[in-house]
Amino acid sequence: MPLAFPLVFVFKSAIFFIMSVAEILHQIEALPPKDRWQILEHTRHLLEPEIPESFTQAMSEIERGEVIELDDALKSLGS
């Protein structure tokens, strides 16, 4: 259940806010693409045991630019 008000913790000159998932996602969406990609890579690393190998391989191929557009692939199959 989401909190009705933000909680703030102060610990040795640091302030910590508890954020909802929606707030975290909003913050991620506001980041530049390079930073969002870094978050994706880190999240993938954390969830690695749960992610199928085929998905991990596909993400690596995308990162290396080894992909083609679906429309282009379908056209080449039809030729």
PDB file with SEQRES, HELIX, SHEET and CRYST1 records, atoms N, CA, C and O in Angstrom:
SEQRES   1 A   79  MET PRO LEU ALA PHE PRO LEU VAL PHE VAL PHE LYS SER          
SEQRES   2 A   79  ALA ILE PHE PHE ILE MET SER VAL ALA GLU ILE LEU HIS          
SEQRES   3 A   79  GLN ILE GLU ALA LEU PRO PRO LYS ASP ARG TRP GLN ILE          
SEQRES   4 A   79  LEU GLU HIS THR ARG HIS LEU LEU GLU PRO GLU ILE PRO          
SEQRES   5 A   79  GLU SER PHE THR GLN ALA MET SER GLU ILE GLU ARG GLY          
SEQRES   6 A   79  GLU VAL ILE GLU LEU ASP ASP ALA LEU LYS SER LEU GLY          
SEQRES   7 A   79  SER                                                          
HELIX    1 AA1 VAL A   21  GLU A   29  1                                   9    
HELIX    2 AA2 PRO A   33  LEU A   46  1                                  14    
HELIX    3 AA3 GLU A   48  GLU A   50  5                                   3    
HELIX    4 AA4 GLU A   53  ARG A   64  1                                  12    
HELIX    5 AA5 LEU A   70  GLY A   78  1                                   9    
SHEET    1 AA1 2 VAL A   8  PHE A  11  0                                        
SHEET    2 AA1 2 ALA A  14  PHE A  17 -1                                        
CRYST1    1.000    1.000    1.000  90.00  90.00  90.00 P 1           1          
ATOM      1  N   MET A   1       0.846  -1.167   0.000  1.00  0.00           N  
ATOM      2  CA  MET A   1       0.000   0.000   0.000  1.00  0.00           C  
ATOM      3  C   MET A   1       0.896   1.236   0.000  1.00  0.00           C  
ATOM      4  O   MET A   1       1.791   1.337   0.839  1.00  0.00           O  
ATOM      5  N   PRO A   2       0.677   2.188  -0.929  1.00  0.00           N  
ATOM      6  CA  PRO A   2       1.535   3.380  -0.978  1.00  0.00           C  
ATOM      7  C   PRO A   2       1.384   4.232   0.275  1.00  0.00           C  
ATOM      8  O   PRO A   2       0.323   4.285   0.897  1.00  0.00           O  
ATOM      9  N   LEU A   3       2.461   4.885   0.616  1.00  0.00           N  
ATOM     10  CA  LEU A   3       2.436   5.777   1.771  1.00  0.00           C  
ATOM     11  C   LEU A   3       1.690   7.059   1.425  1.00  0.00           C  
ATOM     12  O   LEU A   3       1.786   7.561   0.305  1.00  0.00           O  
ATOM     13  N   ALA A   4       0.954   7.578   2.384  1.00  0.00           N  
ATOM     14  CA  ALA A   4       0.203   8.813   2.159  1.00  0.00           C  
ATOM     15  C   ALA A   4       1.102  10.034   2.260  1.00  0.00           C  
ATOM     16  O   ALA A   4       0.747  11.108   1.775  1.00  0.00           O  
ATOM     17  N   PHE A   5       2.255   9.880   2.881  1.00  0.00           N  
ATOM     18  CA  PHE A   5       3.193  10.991   3.023  1.00  0.00           C  
ATOM     19  C   PHE A   5       4.606  10.432   2.970  1.00  0.00           C  
ATOM     20  O   PHE A   5       4.831   9.295   3.385  1.00  0.00           O  
ATOM     21  N   PRO A   6       5.557  11.204   2.471  1.00  0.00           N  
ATOM     22  CA  PRO A   6       6.927  10.686   2.392  1.00  0.00           C  
ATOM     23  C   PRO A   6       7.560  10.605   3.776  1.00  0.00           C  
ATOM     24  O   PRO A   6       7.347  11.471   4.626  1.00  0.00           O  
ATOM     25  N   LEU A   7       8.321   9.575   3.980  1.00  0.00           N  
ATOM     26  CA  LEU A   7       9.084   9.445   5.215  1.00  0.00           C  
ATOM     27  C   LEU A   7      10.493   9.942   4.950  1.00  0.00           C  
ATOM     28  O   LEU A   7      11.051   9.696   3.880  1.00  0.00           O  
ATOM     29  N   VAL A   8      11.060  10.628   5.904  1.00  0.00           N  
ATOM     30  CA  VAL A   8      12.412  11.152   5.754  1.00  0.00           C  
ATOM     31  C   VAL A   8      13.240  10.647   6.920  1.00  0.00           C  
ATOM     32  O   VAL A   8      12.838  10.750   8.079  1.00  0.00           O  
ATOM     33  N   PHE A   9      14.407  10.098   6.596  1.00  0.00           N  
ATOM     34  CA  PHE A   9      15.330   9.641   7.614  1.00  0.00           C  
ATOM     35  C   PHE A   9      16.604  10.466   7.506  1.00  0.00           C  
ATOM     36  O   PHE A   9      17.082  10.732   6.403  1.00  0.00           O  
ATOM     37  N   VAL A  10      17.153  10.870   8.642  1.00  0.00           N  
ATOM     38  CA  VAL A  10      18.420  11.592   8.650  1.00  0.00           C  
ATOM     39  C   VAL A  10      19.431  10.727   9.384  1.00  0.00           C  
ATOM     40  O   VAL A  10      19.205  10.299  10.516  1.00  0.00           O  
ATOM     41  N   PHE A  11      20.556  10.479   8.714  1.00  0.00           N  
ATOM     42  CA  PHE A  11      21.587   9.637   9.288  1.00  0.00           C  
ATOM     43  C   PHE A  11      22.941  10.218   8.927  1.00  0.00           C  
ATOM     44  O   PHE A  11      23.336  10.197   7.761  1.00  0.00           O  
ATOM     45  N   LYS A  12      23.650  10.732   9.906  1.00  0.00           N  
ATOM     46  CA  LYS A  12      24.990  11.290   9.712  1.00  0.00           C  
ATOM     47  C   LYS A  12      25.036  12.257   8.526  1.00  0.00           C  
ATOM     48  O   LYS A  12      25.819  12.061   7.597  1.00  0.00           O  
ATOM     49  N   SER A  13      24.231  13.258   8.554  1.00  0.00           N  
ATOM     50  CA  SER A  13      24.196  14.313   7.549  1.00  0.00           C  
ATOM     51  C   SER A  13      23.634  13.863   6.201  1.00  0.00           C  
ATOM     52  O   SER A  13      23.733  14.604   5.223  1.00  0.00           O  
ATOM     53  N   ALA A  14      23.059  12.697   6.130  1.00  0.00           N  
ATOM     54  CA  ALA A  14      22.444  12.238   4.885  1.00  0.00           C  
ATOM     55  C   ALA A  14      20.937  12.156   5.096  1.00  0.00           C  
ATOM     56  O   ALA A  14      20.476  11.772   6.171  1.00  0.00           O  
ATOM     57  N   ILE A  15      20.185  12.511   4.088  1.00  0.00           N  
ATOM     58  CA  ILE A  15      18.729  12.443   4.159  1.00  0.00           C  
ATOM     59  C   ILE A  15      18.266  11.362   3.189  1.00  0.00           C  
ATOM     60  O   ILE A  15      18.669  11.353   2.026  1.00  0.00           O  
ATOM     61  N   PHE A  16      17.431  10.463   3.663  1.00  0.00           N  
ATOM     62  CA  PHE A  16      16.907   9.383   2.839  1.00  0.00           C  
ATOM     63  C   PHE A  16      15.390   9.533   2.731  1.00  0.00           C  
ATOM     64  O   PHE A  16      14.706   9.737   3.734  1.00  0.00           O  
ATOM     65  N   PHE A  17      14.879   9.431   1.523  1.00  0.00           N  
ATOM     66  CA  PHE A  17      13.449   9.492   1.286  1.00  0.00           C  
ATOM     67  C   PHE A  17      12.970   8.110   0.842  1.00  0.00           C  
ATOM     68  O   PHE A  17      13.640   7.437   0.058  1.00  0.00           O  
ATOM     69  N   ILE A  18      11.827   7.700   1.339  1.00  0.00           N  
ATOM     70  CA  ILE A  18      11.226   6.469   0.848  1.00  0.00           C  
ATOM     71  C   ILE A  18      10.313   6.858  -0.298  1.00  0.00           C  
ATOM     72  O   ILE A  18       9.420   7.690  -0.144  1.00  0.00           O  
ATOM     73  N   MET A  19      10.548   6.245  -1.452  1.00  0.00           N  
ATOM     74  CA  MET A  19       9.791   6.584  -2.652  1.00  0.00           C  
ATOM     75  C   MET A  19       8.956   5.378  -3.077  1.00  0.00           C  
ATOM     76  O   MET A  19       9.338   4.230  -2.849  1.00  0.00           O  
ATOM     77  N   SER A  20       7.826   5.654  -3.689  1.00  0.00           N  
ATOM     78  CA  SER A  20       7.021   4.577  -4.242  1.00  0.00           C  
ATOM     79  C   SER A  20       7.646   4.104  -5.550  1.00  0.00           C  
ATOM     80  O   SER A  20       8.511   4.778  -6.109  1.00  0.00           O  
ATOM     81  N   VAL A  21       7.219   2.972  -6.024  1.00  0.00           N  
ATOM     82  CA  VAL A  21       7.719   2.452  -7.293  1.00  0.00           C  
ATOM     83  C   VAL A  21       7.399   3.433  -8.415  1.00  0.00           C  
ATOM     84  O   VAL A  21       8.233   3.669  -9.289  1.00  0.00           O  
ATOM     85  N   ALA A  22       6.214   3.997  -8.396  1.00  0.00           N  
ATOM     86  CA  ALA A  22       5.828   4.965  -9.430  1.00  0.00           C  
ATOM     87  C   ALA A  22       6.772   6.165  -9.435  1.00  0.00           C  
ATOM     88  O   ALA A  22       7.144   6.658 -10.499  1.00  0.00           O  
ATOM     89  N   GLU A  23       7.157   6.635  -8.253  1.00  0.00           N  
ATOM     90  CA  GLU A  23       8.083   7.768  -8.168  1.00  0.00           C  
ATOM     91  C   GLU A  23       9.467   7.390  -8.694  1.00  0.00           C  
ATOM     92  O   GLU A  23      10.121   8.183  -9.371  1.00  0.00           O  
ATOM     93  N   ILE A  24       9.903   6.184  -8.378  1.00  0.00           N  
ATOM     94  CA  ILE A  24      11.202   5.729  -8.872  1.00  0.00           C  
ATOM     95  C   ILE A  24      11.177   5.640 -10.391  1.00  0.00           C  
ATOM     96  O   ILE A  24      12.106   6.099 -11.056  1.00  0.00           O  
ATOM     97  N   LEU A  25      10.120   5.052 -10.944  1.00  0.00           N  
ATOM     98  CA  LEU A  25      10.006   4.942 -12.400  1.00  0.00           C  
ATOM     99  C   LEU A  25       9.966   6.319 -13.059  1.00  0.00           C  
ATOM    100  O   LEU A  25      10.553   6.524 -14.121  1.00  0.00           O  
ATOM    101  N   HIS A  26       9.280   7.248 -12.430  1.00  0.00           N  
ATOM    102  CA  HIS A  26       9.227   8.616 -12.963  1.00  0.00           C  
ATOM    103  C   HIS A  26      10.627   9.234 -12.995  1.00  0.00           C  
ATOM    104  O   HIS A  26      10.996   9.897 -13.964  1.00  0.00           O  
ATOM    105  N   GLN A  27      11.397   9.013 -11.938  1.00  0.00           N  
ATOM    106  CA  GLN A  27      12.758   9.530 -11.883  1.00  0.00           C  
ATOM    107  C   GLN A  27      13.632   8.888 -12.963  1.00  0.00           C  
ATOM    108  O   GLN A  27      14.449   9.563 -13.590  1.00  0.00           O  
ATOM    109  N   ILE A  28      13.457   7.591 -13.173  1.00  0.00           N  
ATOM    110  CA  ILE A  28      14.227   6.900 -14.209  1.00  0.00           C  
ATOM    111  C   ILE A  28      13.879   7.441 -15.585  1.00  0.00           C  
ATOM    112  O   ILE A  28      14.769   7.661 -16.407  1.00  0.00           O  
ATOM    113  N   GLU A  29      12.591   7.660 -15.848  1.00  0.00           N  
ATOM    114  CA  GLU A  29      12.154   8.195 -17.144  1.00  0.00           C  
ATOM    115  C   GLU A  29      12.753   9.569 -17.419  1.00  0.00           C  
ATOM    116  O   GLU A  29      12.950   9.936 -18.577  1.00  0.00           O  
ATOM    117  N   ALA A  30      13.041  10.325 -16.378  1.00  0.00           N  
ATOM    118  CA  ALA A  30      13.589  11.673 -16.542  1.00  0.00           C  
ATOM    119  C   ALA A  30      15.089  11.662 -16.840  1.00  0.00           C  
ATOM    120  O   ALA A  30      15.654  12.695 -17.199  1.00  0.00           O  
ATOM    121  N   LEU A  31      15.732  10.517 -16.696  1.00  0.00           N  
ATOM    122  CA  LEU A  31      17.178  10.430 -16.922  1.00  0.00           C  
ATOM    123  C   LEU A  31      17.504  10.416 -18.414  1.00  0.00           C  
ATOM    124  O   LEU A  31      16.661  10.051 -19.234  1.00  0.00           O  
ATOM    125  N   PRO A  32      18.724  10.810 -18.762  1.00  0.00           N  
ATOM    126  CA  PRO A  32      19.172  10.690 -20.154  1.00  0.00           C  
ATOM    127  C   PRO A  32      19.255   9.203 -20.539  1.00  0.00           C  
ATOM    128  O   PRO A  32      19.432   8.349 -19.670  1.00  0.00           O  
ATOM    129  N   PRO A  33      19.128   8.897 -21.825  1.00  0.00           N  
ATOM    130  CA  PRO A  33      19.149   7.489 -22.265  1.00  0.00           C  
ATOM    131  C   PRO A  33      20.358   6.692 -21.771  1.00  0.00           C  
ATOM    132  O   PRO A  33      20.214   5.524 -21.410  1.00  0.00           O  
ATOM    133  N   LYS A  34      21.530   7.294 -21.748  1.00  0.00           N  
ATOM    134  CA  LYS A  34      22.737   6.583 -21.300  1.00  0.00           C  
ATOM    135  C   LYS A  34      22.585   6.133 -19.844  1.00  0.00           C  
ATOM    136  O   LYS A  34      22.960   5.012 -19.502  1.00  0.00           O  
ATOM    137  N   ASP A  35      22.045   6.990 -18.996  1.00  0.00           N  
ATOM    138  CA  ASP A  35      21.849   6.641 -17.590  1.00  0.00           C  
ATOM    139  C   ASP A  35      20.767   5.577 -17.427  1.00  0.00           C  
ATOM    140  O   ASP A  35      20.891   4.689 -16.584  1.00  0.00           O  
ATOM    141  N   ARG A  36      19.697   5.664 -18.240  1.00  0.00           N  
ATOM    142  CA  ARG A  36      18.638   4.639 -18.182  1.00  0.00           C  
ATOM    143  C   ARG A  36      19.209   3.286 -18.593  1.00  0.00           C  
ATOM    144  O   ARG A  36      18.863   2.262 -18.004  1.00  0.00           O  
ATOM    145  N   TRP A  37      20.088   3.275 -19.610  1.00  0.00           N  
ATOM    146  CA  TRP A  37      20.707   2.029 -20.053  1.00  0.00           C  
ATOM    147  C   TRP A  37      21.562   1.442 -18.938  1.00  0.00           C  
ATOM    148  O   TRP A  37      21.590   0.228 -18.740  1.00  0.00           O  
ATOM    149  N   GLN A  38      22.259   2.312 -18.209  1.00  0.00           N  
ATOM    150  CA  GLN A  38      23.098   1.849 -17.103  1.00  0.00           C  
ATOM    151  C   GLN A  38      22.231   1.209 -16.011  1.00  0.00           C  
ATOM    152  O   GLN A  38      22.618   0.201 -15.419  1.00  0.00           O  
ATOM    153  N   ILE A  39      21.074   1.791 -15.750  1.00  0.00           N  
ATOM    154  CA  ILE A  39      20.153   1.209 -14.768  1.00  0.00           C  
ATOM    155  C   ILE A  39      19.662  -0.153 -15.253  1.00  0.00           C  
ATOM    156  O   ILE A  39      19.580  -1.101 -14.472  1.00  0.00           O  
ATOM    157  N   LEU A  40      19.337  -0.248 -16.534  1.00  0.00           N  
ATOM    158  CA  LEU A  40      18.894  -1.525 -17.102  1.00  0.00           C  
ATOM    159  C   LEU A  40      19.976  -2.586 -16.953  1.00  0.00           C  
ATOM    160  O   LEU A  40      19.694  -3.716 -16.555  1.00  0.00           O  
ATOM    161  N   GLU A  41      21.211  -2.222 -17.273  1.00  0.00           N  
ATOM    162  CA  GLU A  41      22.322  -3.175 -17.160  1.00  0.00           C  
ATOM    163  C   GLU A  41      22.494  -3.638 -15.711  1.00  0.00           C  
ATOM    164  O   GLU A  41      22.693  -4.826 -15.455  1.00  0.00           O  
ATOM    165  N   HIS A  42      22.418  -2.710 -14.780  1.00  0.00           N  
ATOM    166  CA  HIS A  42      22.588  -3.064 -13.365  1.00  0.00           C  
ATOM    167  C   HIS A  42      21.436  -3.954 -12.902  1.00  0.00           C  
ATOM    168  O   HIS A  42      21.655  -4.936 -12.192  1.00  0.00           O  
ATOM    169  N   THR A  43      20.224  -3.616 -13.295  1.00  0.00           N  
ATOM    170  CA  THR A  43      19.058  -4.411 -12.913  1.00  0.00           C  
ATOM    171  C   THR A  43      19.159  -5.811 -13.508  1.00  0.00           C  
ATOM    172  O   THR A  43      18.847  -6.802 -12.847  1.00  0.00           O  
ATOM    173  N   ARG A  44      19.597  -5.879 -14.762  1.00  0.00           N  
ATOM    174  CA  ARG A  44      19.765  -7.185 -15.401  1.00  0.00           C  
ATOM    175  C   ARG A  44      20.784  -8.026 -14.633  1.00  0.00           C  
ATOM    176  O   ARG A  44      20.594  -9.229 -14.458  1.00  0.00           O  
ATOM    177  N   HIS A  45      21.854  -7.396 -14.179  1.00  0.00           N  
ATOM    178  CA  HIS A  45      22.874  -8.104 -13.400  1.00  0.00           C  
ATOM    179  C   HIS A  45      22.277  -8.627 -12.082  1.00  0.00           C  
ATOM    180  O   HIS A  45      22.564  -9.753 -11.673  1.00  0.00           O  
ATOM    181  N   LEU A  46      21.453  -7.812 -11.427  1.00  0.00           N  
ATOM    182  CA  LEU A  46      20.841  -8.230 -10.163  1.00  0.00           C  
ATOM    183  C   LEU A  46      19.881  -9.398 -10.347  1.00  0.00           C  
ATOM    184  O   LEU A  46      19.778 -10.270  -9.484  1.00  0.00           O  
ATOM    185  N   LEU A  47      19.179  -9.410 -11.479  1.00  0.00           N  
ATOM    186  CA  LEU A  47      18.170 -10.437 -11.736  1.00  0.00           C  
ATOM    187  C   LEU A  47      18.682 -11.582 -12.604  1.00  0.00           C  
ATOM    188  O   LEU A  47      17.903 -12.441 -13.014  1.00  0.00           O  
ATOM    189  N   GLU A  48      19.968 -11.602 -12.884  1.00  0.00           N  
ATOM    190  CA  GLU A  48      20.543 -12.540 -13.834  1.00  0.00           C  
ATOM    191  C   GLU A  48      20.043 -13.976 -13.682  1.00  0.00           C  
ATOM    192  O   GLU A  48      19.706 -14.598 -14.689  1.00  0.00           O  
ATOM    193  N   PRO A  49      19.981 -14.525 -12.477  1.00  0.00           N  
ATOM    194  CA  PRO A  49      19.515 -15.917 -12.367  1.00  0.00           C  
ATOM    195  C   PRO A  49      18.067 -16.102 -12.846  1.00  0.00           C  
ATOM    196  O   PRO A  49      17.691 -17.204 -13.243  1.00  0.00           O  
ATOM    197  N   GLU A  50      17.265 -15.053 -12.813  1.00  0.00           N  
ATOM    198  CA  GLU A  50      15.859 -15.159 -13.180  1.00  0.00           C  
ATOM    199  C   GLU A  50      15.591 -14.856 -14.657  1.00  0.00           C  
ATOM    200  O   GLU A  50      14.496 -15.120 -15.154  1.00  0.00           O  
ATOM    201  N   ILE A  51      16.568 -14.313 -15.350  1.00  0.00           N  
ATOM    202  CA  ILE A  51      16.383 -13.897 -16.741  1.00  0.00           C  
ATOM    203  C   ILE A  51      16.836 -15.023 -17.669  1.00  0.00           C  
ATOM    204  O   ILE A  51      17.945 -15.536 -17.515  1.00  0.00           O  
ATOM    205  N   PRO A  52      15.986 -15.420 -18.640  1.00  0.00           N  
ATOM    206  CA  PRO A  52      16.394 -16.466 -19.579  1.00  0.00           C  
ATOM    207  C   PRO A  52      17.638 -16.049 -20.372  1.00  0.00           C  
ATOM    208  O   PRO A  52      17.810 -14.875 -20.700  1.00  0.00           O  
ATOM    209  N   GLU A  53      18.489 -17.010 -20.670  1.00  0.00           N  
ATOM    210  CA  GLU A  53      19.724 -16.751 -21.399  1.00  0.00           C  
ATOM    211  C   GLU A  53      19.451 -16.114 -22.762  1.00  0.00           C  
ATOM    212  O   GLU A  53      20.213 -15.255 -23.207  1.00  0.00           O  
ATOM    213  N   SER A  54      18.372 -16.528 -23.423  1.00  0.00           N  
ATOM    214  CA  SER A  54      18.058 -15.979 -24.746  1.00  0.00           C  
ATOM    215  C   SER A  54      17.793 -14.475 -24.668  1.00  0.00           C  
ATOM    216  O   SER A  54      18.153 -13.734 -25.582  1.00  0.00           O  
ATOM    217  N   PHE A  55      17.162 -14.021 -23.572  1.00  0.00           N  
ATOM    218  CA  PHE A  55      16.908 -12.594 -23.398  1.00  0.00           C  
ATOM    219  C   PHE A  55      18.216 -11.849 -23.169  1.00  0.00           C  
ATOM    220  O   PHE A  55      18.438 -10.781 -23.740  1.00  0.00           O  
ATOM    221  N   THR A  56      19.081 -12.416 -22.332  1.00  0.00           N  
ATOM    222  CA  THR A  56      20.376 -11.798 -22.047  1.00  0.00           C  
ATOM    223  C   THR A  56      21.198 -11.669 -23.325  1.00  0.00           C  
ATOM    224  O   THR A  56      21.824 -10.636 -23.558  1.00  0.00           O  
ATOM    225  N   GLN A  57      21.200 -12.713 -24.154  1.00  0.00           N  
ATOM    226  CA  GLN A  57      21.937 -12.663 -25.419  1.00  0.00           C  
ATOM    227  C   GLN A  57      21.358 -11.593 -26.341  1.00  0.00           C  
ATOM    228  O   GLN A  57      22.103 -10.855 -26.986  1.00  0.00           O  
ATOM    229  N   ALA A  58      20.031 -11.512 -26.403  1.00  0.00           N  
ATOM    230  CA  ALA A  58      19.388 -10.514 -27.259  1.00  0.00           C  
ATOM    231  C   ALA A  58      19.725  -9.098 -26.799  1.00  0.00           C  
ATOM    232  O   ALA A  58      19.973  -8.228 -27.633  1.00  0.00           O  
ATOM    233  N   MET A  59      19.740  -8.854 -25.505  1.00  0.00           N  
ATOM    234  CA  MET A  59      20.085  -7.524 -24.988  1.00  0.00           C  
ATOM    235  C   MET A  59      21.530  -7.173 -25.326  1.00  0.00           C  
ATOM    236  O   MET A  59      21.828  -6.018 -25.635  1.00  0.00           O  
ATOM    237  N   SER A  60      22.425  -8.144 -25.274  1.00  0.00           N  
ATOM    238  CA  SER A  60      23.820  -7.899 -25.637  1.00  0.00           C  
ATOM    239  C   SER A  60      23.936  -7.565 -27.121  1.00  0.00           C  
ATOM    240  O   SER A  60      24.709  -6.687 -27.504  1.00  0.00           O  
ATOM    241  N   GLU A  61      23.171  -8.264 -27.954  1.00  0.00           N  
ATOM    242  CA  GLU A  61      23.179  -7.984 -29.388  1.00  0.00           C  
ATOM    243  C   GLU A  61      22.665  -6.576 -29.676  1.00  0.00           C  
ATOM    244  O   GLU A  61      23.210  -5.873 -30.528  1.00  0.00           O  
ATOM    245  N   ILE A  62      21.625  -6.170 -28.971  1.00  0.00           N  
ATOM    246  CA  ILE A  62      21.083  -4.816 -29.137  1.00  0.00           C  
ATOM    247  C   ILE A  62      22.140  -3.788 -28.748  1.00  0.00           C  
ATOM    248  O   ILE A  62      22.349  -2.800 -29.451  1.00  0.00           O  
ATOM    249  N   GLU A  63      22.797  -4.032 -27.627  1.00  0.00           N  
ATOM    250  CA  GLU A  63      23.826  -3.097 -27.150  1.00  0.00           C  
ATOM    251  C   GLU A  63      24.965  -2.952 -28.161  1.00  0.00           C  
ATOM    252  O   GLU A  63      25.517  -1.865 -28.331  1.00  0.00           O  
ATOM    253  N   ARG A  64      25.313  -4.057 -28.832  1.00  0.00           N  
ATOM    254  CA  ARG A  64      26.389  -4.023 -29.824  1.00  0.00           C  
ATOM    255  C   ARG A  64      25.897  -3.537 -31.189  1.00  0.00           C  
ATOM    256  O   ARG A  64      26.700  -3.373 -32.107  1.00  0.00           O  
ATOM    257  N   GLY A  65      24.597  -3.307 -31.336  1.00  0.00           N  
ATOM    258  CA  GLY A  65      24.047  -2.836 -32.602  1.00  0.00           C  
ATOM    259  C   GLY A  65      23.885  -3.936 -33.628  1.00  0.00           C  
ATOM    260  O   GLY A  65      23.844  -3.661 -34.827  1.00  0.00           O  
ATOM    261  N   GLU A  66      23.791  -5.177 -33.181  1.00  0.00           N  
ATOM    262  CA  GLU A  66      23.684  -6.322 -34.072  1.00  0.00           C  
ATOM    263  C   GLU A  66      22.225  -6.736 -34.291  1.00  0.00           C  
ATOM    264  O   GLU A  66      21.886  -7.912 -34.160  1.00  0.00           O  
ATOM    265  N   VAL A  67      21.387  -5.796 -34.616  1.00  0.00           N  
ATOM    266  CA  VAL A  67      19.964  -6.083 -34.832  1.00  0.00           C  
ATOM    267  C   VAL A  67      19.519  -5.476 -36.152  1.00  0.00           C  
ATOM    268  O   VAL A  67      20.157  -4.571 -36.688  1.00  0.00           O  
ATOM    269  N   ILE A  68      18.419  -5.991 -36.658  1.00  0.00           N  
ATOM    270  CA  ILE A  68      17.820  -5.394 -37.849  1.00  0.00           C  
ATOM    271  C   ILE A  68      16.356  -5.115 -37.545  1.00  0.00           C  
ATOM    272  O   ILE A  68      15.766  -5.734 -36.659  1.00  0.00           O  
ATOM    273  N   GLU A  69      15.784  -4.188 -38.278  1.00  0.00           N  
ATOM    274  CA  GLU A  69      14.380  -3.851 -38.097  1.00  0.00           C  
ATOM    275  C   GLU A  69      13.513  -5.034 -38.511  1.00  0.00           C  
ATOM    276  O   GLU A  69      13.847  -5.745 -39.459  1.00  0.00           O  
ATOM    277  N   LEU A  70      12.421  -5.248 -37.821  1.00  0.00           N  
ATOM    278  CA  LEU A  70      11.525  -6.356 -38.119  1.00  0.00           C  
ATOM    279  C   LEU A  70      11.005  -6.280 -39.548  1.00  0.00           C  
ATOM    280  O   LEU A  70      10.955  -7.296 -40.240  1.00  0.00           O  
ATOM    281  N   ASP A  71      10.617  -5.085 -40.002  1.00  0.00           N  
ATOM    282  CA  ASP A  71      10.118  -4.929 -41.372  1.00  0.00           C  
ATOM    283  C   ASP A  71      11.169  -5.352 -42.394  1.00  0.00           C  
ATOM    284  O   ASP A  71      10.840  -5.989 -43.395  1.00  0.00           O  
ATOM    285  N   ASP A  72      12.434  -5.001 -42.148  1.00  0.00           N  
ATOM    286  CA  ASP A  72      13.515  -5.378 -43.059  1.00  0.00           C  
ATOM    287  C   ASP A  72      13.700  -6.899 -43.070  1.00  0.00           C  
ATOM    288  O   ASP A  72      13.921  -7.493 -44.126  1.00  0.00           O  
ATOM    289  N   ALA A  73      13.609  -7.513 -41.913  1.00  0.00           N  
ATOM    290  CA  ALA A  73      13.761  -8.965 -41.817  1.00  0.00           C  
ATOM    291  C   ALA A  73      12.631  -9.679 -42.551  1.00  0.00           C  
ATOM    292  O   ALA A  73      12.859 -10.667 -43.249  1.00  0.00           O  
ATOM    293  N   LEU A  74      11.417  -9.174 -42.389  1.00  0.00           N  
ATOM    294  CA  LEU A  74      10.272  -9.789 -43.068  1.00  0.00           C  
ATOM    295  C   LEU A  74      10.383  -9.634 -44.571  1.00  0.00           C  
ATOM    296  O   LEU A  74      10.039 -10.554 -45.313  1.00  0.00           O  
ATOM    297  N   LYS A  75      10.862  -8.481 -45.035  1.00  0.00           N  
ATOM    298  CA  LYS A  75      11.037  -8.267 -46.468  1.00  0.00           C  
ATOM    299  C   LYS A  75      12.069  -9.237 -47.031  1.00  0.00           C  
ATOM    300  O   LYS A  75      11.868  -9.789 -48.113  1.00  0.00           O  
ATOM    301  N   SER A  76      13.174  -9.454 -46.312  1.00  0.00           N  
ATOM    302  CA  SER A  76      14.211 -10.345 -46.816  1.00  0.00           C  
ATOM    303  C   SER A  76      13.728 -11.785 -46.832  1.00  0.00           C  
ATOM    304  O   SER A  76      14.156 -12.563 -47.685  1.00  0.00           O  
ATOM    305  N   LEU A  77      12.844 -12.162 -45.908  1.00  0.00           N  
ATOM    306  CA  LEU A  77      12.294 -13.520 -45.913  1.00  0.00           C  
ATOM    307  C   LEU A  77      11.348 -13.731 -47.093  1.00  0.00           C  
ATOM    308  O   LEU A  77      11.268 -14.828 -47.647  1.00  0.00           O  
ATOM    309  N   GLY A  78      10.634 -12.675 -47.470  1.00  0.00           N  
ATOM    310  CA  GLY A  78       9.682 -12.747 -48.574  1.00  0.00           C  
ATOM    311  C   GLY A  78      10.336 -12.736 -49.931  1.00  0.00           C  
ATOM    312  O   GLY A  78       9.696 -13.076 -50.926  1.00  0.00           O  
ATOM    313  N   SER A  79      11.598 -12.353 -50.000  1.00  0.00           N  
ATOM    314  CA  SER A  79      12.298 -12.255 -51.287  1.00  0.00           C  
ATOM    315  C   SER A  79      12.730 -13.589 -51.818  1.00  0.00           C  
ATOM    316  O   SER A  79      13.330 -13.662 -52.891  1.00  0.00           O  
TER     317      SER A  79                                                      
END                                                                             
